[in-house]
């Protein structure tokens, strides 16, 4: 088990910024990749961003967030961040971090073994 914990959500005005954090409660992530997903009202959980921190590091983003969101990892703190800028009202929802990818599709939330309880992001219009 990897006990993921998300934090950093809150209420922000449209155009504002938030930084989300994901930790494994002091443990290792047990994986070399992690993704952020979000679930907005009335929609299925959707991919937001992914990071891989191996000898071939990479980051991936949903088209809708490219240029506004940045995913990164602080190795010293063993924490993955999602910096979100220029937030939009329709990005209101619960944001989850997930790790332990089983399959090859980083954009499918059901391909990961572990996820946290999520953190609520509310963007006021």
Secondary structure as UniProt FT lines:
FT   STRAND          5..7
FT   STRAND          10..13
FT   TURN            14..15
FT   STRAND          18..23
FT   TURN            25..26
FT   STRAND          33..39
FT   TURN            41..42
FT   STRAND          46..52
FT   TURN            55..56
FT   STRAND          58..61
FT   TURN            63..68
FT   STRAND          69..74
FT   TURN            75..78
FT   STRAND          79..84
FT   HELIX           89..91
FT   STRAND          93..101
FT   TURN            106..107
FT   HELIX           109..111
FT   STRAND          112..115
FT   STRAND          119..124
//
